[in-house]
Amino acid sequence: MSQSEQTSKSEKATLSDLFRRCEAAYQNADDREMQNAVTQLFDFISQQEIDKPAAKSIELSAEAEALLERQDWEAALQAYMSACDHAQNLDSPGMEYKAYSDLSQFYTFVGDHELAVTASLSSLEAARRCGNEIVVLMALYNYSACLLSAGLISEALPFCDEMVTSCSSKGLKGLSVARALTMRARCYAMLGAITQAERDLQAAWPHLEPARGMHVAAGLQACLASWWETRARLKAAKEEYDEAVEAWQNAVEHRRLVCAAPQITGPFKIARLANTLSDLGTALSVIDDTEGAAAALSECDTLRRQIHQPV
């Protein structure tokens, strides 16, 4: 075997090891390990001579994040779009998946849900070309969420079904299964299919409950928040308003834990907490808790002013 062939084989082994680390961290809801593994993966790619241009995509993504922190929305959008264009020109599906995923979250943040759907679909298409099942699941989750936010509920259901079926066929457990079932439950709830939504929430809970004390695991806490938000909507649909309020309160606490996680930066997590507080305020108004409603809505407004959310 030539030296170049040996080097190529070594590089493939390293990439495979790093992808496995990413998958294990995702399954275990270990956000810090996930961040470390992804950083090392990008560093490894950027150090390979053949992939030197990939470093530019990483730089553009980092620039977009920095501009987001400075609340320069227009410049951040341009950086996100440049990262997408660069990744596409590289013919790098992994980079393309990440760039379009980031862009879709930005569009969701600024309230442009139609463009968020378009960007998240591009991310999903790139993820499928990657051939990595965890990446595909994350892209399916993001695309489903964007469709639901855009009010395209029926369109989202097949992709939610694909997530659940994929988890089952591959024998996945833990957070992957919980995220898939919770997203489909949210979709069913928006369709008014209460029984199906309750069934999926019930099936998701055993994958979440044993680890719910892992306060630093932002991915897990975000999924728990989504679980309680969906339960709140189901309770309200059944006119069980006191239980709906309790569920919204639990969702808020999990959103607070996500906001407190140091490994997750940027305004998106604060915007999600503000949205949940707004829903809590509405639910408290229904049960005539005017003081509680005012406090929740006031905090919501304060957070939105803090991040200057352009919606």
C-alpha positions in Angstrom: 0.0 0.0 0.0 1.4 3.4 -1.0 1.9 6.1 1.6 -0.9 8.2 0.1 -3.3 5.3 0.3 -2.3 4.7 4.0 -2.8 8.4 4.7 -6.2 8.3 3.0 -7.2 5.3 5.0 -6.1 7.0 8.2 -8.1 10.1 7.4 -11.2 8.1 6.8 -10.8 6.2 10.1 -10.4 9.5 11.9 -13.5 11.0 10.3 -15.5 7.8 11.1 -14.4 8.0 14.8 -15.4 11.7 15.0 -18.8 11.0 13.4 -19.3 8.2 15.9 -18.5 10.6 18.8 -21.0 13.1 17.4 -23.7 10.4 17.2 -23.0 9.1 20.8 -23.1 12.6 22.2 -26.4 13.3 20.5 -27.9 10.1 21.8 -26.7 10.9 25.3 -27.9 14.5 25.1 -24.3 15.5 26.0 -24.1 18.9 24.5 -20.6 19.7 25.6 -19.2 16.5 24.1 -21.2 17.1 21.0 -19.7 20.6 20.7 -16.2 19.3 21.2 -16.7 16.5 18.7 -18.1 18.8 16.0 -15.3 21.3 16.6 -12.7 18.6 16.2 -14.4 17.3 13.1 -14.4 20.7 11.5 -10.8 21.2 12.6 -9.8 17.9 11.0 -11.5 18.7 7.8 -10.0 22.2 7.5 -6.5 20.7 8.1 -6.7 18.3 5.1 -5.0 19.8 2.0 -7.9 18.7 -0.2 -10.4 20.4 2.0 -8.7 23.7 2.7 -11.6 25.7 1.2 -13.8 24.2 3.9 -12.2 26.5 6.4 -13.8 29.4 4.7 -17.3 28.0 5.3 -16.4 27.6 9.0 -15.2 31.2 9.1 -18.4 32.5 7.5 -20.5 30.6 10.0 -18.5 32.0 12.9 -18.8 35.5 11.4 -22.6 35.1 11.2 -22.8 33.9 14.8 -20.7 36.9 15.9 -22.9 39.3 14.0 -26.0 37.7 15.5 -24.5 38.3 19.0 -24.1 42.0 18.0 -27.7 42.1 16.8 -26.7 43.1 13.3 -29.4 41.2 11.6 -28.8 42.3 8.0 -25.1 41.6 8.1 -25.7 38.2 9.9 -28.2 37.2 7.1 -25.6 38.0 4.5 -23.0 36.0 6.3 -25.4 33.0 6.6 -26.2 33.2 2.9 -22.5 33.4 2.0 -21.8 30.3 4.1 -24.6 28.5 2.2 -23.2 29.6 -1.2 -19.7 28.6 -0.3 -20.7 25.2 1.1 -22.7 24.5 -2.1 -19.8 25.5 -4.3 -17.6 23.1 -2.3 -20.0 20.2 -3.0 -19.7 19.4 0.7 -23.1 18.0 1.9 -22.0 18.1 5.5 -21.1 21.8 5.4 -24.2 22.5 3.3 -26.5 20.8 5.8 -25.0 22.9 8.7 -25.1 26.2 6.7 -28.7 25.9 5.6 -29.8 24.7 9.0 -28.3 27.8 10.6 -30.0 30.0 7.9 -33.4 28.4 8.6 -33.1 29.1 12.3 -32.3 32.7 11.6 -35.3 33.0 9.3 -37.5 31.5 12.0 -36.1 33.9 14.6 -37.0 36.9 12.4 -40.4 35.5 11.6 -39.9 34.7 7.9 -41.3 31.2 8.1 -41.7 30.7 4.3 -38.0 31.3 3.8 -37.2 29.1 6.9 -39.1 26.2 5.2 -37.1 26.7 2.0 -33.7 26.8 3.8 -34.6 23.8 6.0 -35.5 21.8 3.0 -32.1 22.5 1.4 -30.6 21.4 4.7 -32.5 18.2 4.7 -31.6 17.4 1.0 -27.9 18.0 1.9 -28.2 15.8 5.0 -29.6 12.9 2.9 -26.5 13.2 0.7 -24.3 12.9 3.8 -25.6 9.4 4.5 -25.4 9.9 8.3 -28.6 8.8 10.0 -28.2 11.1 13.0 -27.7 14.1 10.7 -30.7 13.1 8.7 -32.8 12.9 11.8 -31.7 16.3 13.0 -32.5 17.8 9.6 -35.9 16.1 9.5 -36.7 17.5 13.0 -35.7 21.0 11.8 -37.7 20.8 8.6 -40.8 19.5 10.4 -40.5 22.4 13.0 -40.2 24.9 10.2 -43.3 23.5 8.4 -45.3 23.6 11.5 -44.3 27.2 12.3 -45.4 28.1 8.8 -48.8 26.5 9.3 -48.1 23.7 6.9 -49.3 21.0 9.3 -50.5 18.3 6.9 -47.2 18.7 4.9 -45.2 18.1 8.1 -46.8 14.8 9.1 -45.0 12.5 6.6 -41.7 13.9 7.8 -42.6 13.3 11.4 -43.6 9.8 10.5 -40.3 9.3 8.8 -38.4 10.3 11.9 -40.4 7.9 14.1 -40.1 5.0 11.6 -36.4 5.6 11.1 -35.7 5.6 14.9 -37.7 2.3 15.2 -36.0 0.6 12.2 -32.5 1.5 13.4 -33.2 0.5 17.0 -32.4 4.0 18.3 -33.2 5.0 21.9 -33.1 8.0 24.1 -33.2 11.6 22.9 -33.5 10.7 19.2 -36.8 8.7 19.8 -38.1 11.3 22.3 -37.5 14.2 19.8 -39.2 12.3 16.9 -42.3 11.3 19.0 -42.6 14.8 20.6 -42.5 16.5 17.2 -45.1 14.1 15.8 -47.3 14.7 18.9 -47.0 18.4 18.3 -48.1 17.9 14.7 -51.0 15.7 15.7 -52.1 18.3 18.3 -52.1 21.0 15.6 -54.2 18.7 13.4 -56.7 18.2 16.3 -55.8 14.5 16.5 -55.8 14.5 20.3 -55.7 10.7 20.8 -52.7 10.2 18.5 -50.9 13.1 20.1 -51.4 11.8 23.6 -50.2 8.4 22.5 -46.9 9.8 21.1 -46.3 11.9 24.2 -46.9 8.9 26.4 -44.4 6.9 24.3 -41.8 9.7 24.4 -41.8 10.1 28.2 -39.8 7.0 29.2 -37.0 8.2 27.0 -37.0 11.6 28.8 -37.9 11.0 32.4 -34.8 9.1 33.6 -32.5 11.9 32.5 -34.6 15.0 33.2 -32.3 15.9 36.1 -29.4 16.5 33.6 -29.8 20.3 33.8 -26.7 21.1 31.8 -27.8 18.9 28.8 -29.5 21.7 26.8 -30.7 19.3 24.0 -32.5 17.2 26.5 -34.0 20.2 28.3 -35.2 21.7 25.0 -37.0 18.4 24.2 -38.6 18.3 27.7 -39.8 21.9 27.1 -41.3 20.9 23.8 -42.9 17.9 25.5 -44.6 20.1 28.1 -45.6 22.7 25.6 -47.4 20.0 23.5 -49.0 18.6 26.6 -50.2 22.1 27.5 -51.9 22.5 24.1 -53.6 19.2 24.5 -54.9 20.0 27.9 -56.2 23.4 26.6 -57.9 21.6 23.7 -59.7 19.4 26.3 -60.6 22.5 28.3 -58.5 21.2 31.2 -57.1 24.7 31.8 -55.5 24.3 35.2 -53.5 21.4 34.0 -52.6 23.4 30.8 -51.2 26.2 33.0 -49.1 23.6 35.0 -47.7 22.2 31.8 -46.8 25.7 30.5 -45.1 26.4 33.8 -43.0 23.2 33.5 -42.1 24.2 29.9 -40.9 27.6 31.1 -38.6 26.1 33.7 -37.0 23.8 31.1 -36.6 26.8 28.7 -34.8 28.6 31.5 -32.4 25.7 31.9 -31.6 25.9 28.2 -30.9 29.6 28.5 -28.6 28.9 31.5 -26.5 26.4 29.5 -23.2 28.0 28.8 -22.5 25.9 25.7 -25.6 27.4 23.9 -25.1 31.0 22.8 -27.0 33.5 20.8 -30.5 35.0 21.0 -32.5 32.0 19.6 -32.8 30.3 23.1 -34.0 33.6 24.6 -36.6 34.0 21.9 -37.9 30.5 22.6 -38.2 31.3 26.3 -40.1 34.5 25.5 -42.5 32.6 23.3 -43.2 30.1 26.0 -43.7 32.8 28.6 -46.2 34.4 26.2 -48.2 31.2 25.9 -48.1 30.8 29.7 -49.4 34.4 30.1 -52.3 33.6 27.8 -53.1 30.4 29.6 -53.1 32.2 33.0 -55.5 34.8 31.6 -57.9 32.0 30.7 -58.1 30.9 34.4 -58.4 34.6 35.5 -55.0 34.7 37.1 -54.4 38.3 36.0 -51.4 38.9 38.2 -49.6 35.8 37.0 -50.5 36.6 33.4 -49.2 40.1 33.7 -45.9 38.9 35.2 -45.3 36.3 32.5 -46.2 38.7 29.7 -44.0 41.4 31.2 -41.0 39.1 31.3 -41.7 38.0 27.8 -41.7 41.7 26.6 -38.5 42.4 28.6 -36.7 39.4 26.9 -37.8 40.4 23.4 -36.6 44.0 24.0 -33.3 42.6 25.4 -32.5 40.7 22.1 -34.2 43.3 19.9 -36.1 40.5 18.1 -37.2 41.9 14.8 -40.8 40.5 14.9 
